[in-house]
Amino acid sequence: MSYEIQPIRGQDRKAISAIVREYWGDEKIIVHQETFNTAELPGLKAVENGEILGFLHYQIRDDCSIIITIASLRKKQGIGRALLE
């Protein structure tokens, strides 16, 4: 594993939003009948040499993490699992 897991920062949001729109059709995601704007959510990214390999958006509620999105742009490399850990 040569990638790193880091928080999503302001400069990442444009690139990640484009991927979210490609995968889900919109930056607004409906989970359990509630709409979330992924551009406003905290998240994590997997990065290798400046390239985003995957990401996860979440929300914390009542001491629980709700995962809103998770995406791995390179399959079979453990990126999704690393984002969850």
C-alpha positions in Angstrom: 0.0 0.0 0.0 1.7 3.2 -1.1 -1.3 5.5 -0.8 -2.2 7.6 2.3 -5.5 8.3 4.0 -6.0 12.0 4.6 -8.9 14.4 5.4 -10.7 15.9 2.4 -9.5 19.6 2.3 -10.9 22.6 0.5 -8.7 22.2 -2.5 -9.9 18.6 -3.0 -13.6 19.4 -3.1 -13.8 20.3 -6.8 -12.2 17.1 -8.0 -14.1 14.9 -5.6 -17.4 16.7 -6.4 -16.8 15.9 -10.1 -16.3 12.2 -9.3 -19.4 12.2 -7.0 -21.5 13.6 -9.9 -20.1 11.0 -12.3 -20.8 8.1 -9.9 -24.1 9.3 -8.3 -25.4 11.9 -10.8 -25.4 14.7 -8.3 -23.6 16.1 -5.3 -26.8 15.7 -3.3 -27.2 12.1 -2.0 -30.3 10.7 -0.4 -29.7 8.3 2.5 -32.5 7.0 4.7 -34.9 9.6 3.2 -32.6 12.5 4.1 -30.7 14.6 1.6 -27.0 15.3 2.1 -24.9 17.7 0.1 -21.5 15.9 -0.2 -19.7 19.2 -0.9 -20.5 20.3 2.6 -19.7 17.0 4.4 -16.5 16.0 6.1 -14.6 13.1 4.5 -11.5 11.2 3.9 -9.5 10.6 0.8 -6.9 8.0 -0.4 -4.1 9.7 -2.2 -1.0 8.5 -4.0 1.5 11.1 -5.4 -1.2 13.8 -5.3 -3.8 11.6 -7.2 -7.1 10.9 -5.5 -7.7 7.1 -5.5 -10.8 7.0 -3.4 -12.9 8.9 -0.9 -15.5 8.6 1.8 -18.0 11.2 3.1 -19.6 10.9 6.5 -21.7 12.6 9.1 -21.5 12.1 12.9 -24.8 11.9 14.8 -25.4 10.8 18.4 -21.9 9.3 18.6 -22.4 7.3 15.4 -20.8 7.7 12.0 -23.1 7.6 9.0 -21.3 6.9 5.8 -22.8 8.9 3.0 -20.5 7.9 0.1 -17.6 5.6 -0.4 -15.7 5.2 -3.7 -12.6 3.5 -4.8 -11.2 4.5 -8.2 -8.7 1.5 -8.2 -10.3 -1.8 -7.5 -8.8 -4.7 -5.5 -6.2 -2.6 -3.7 -7.9 -2.3 -0.3 -8.7 1.4 -0.7 -12.3 1.1 0.4 -11.3 -0.9 3.5 -8.6 1.5 4.4 -11.0 4.4 4.2 -13.4 2.6 6.6 -10.6 1.8 9.1 
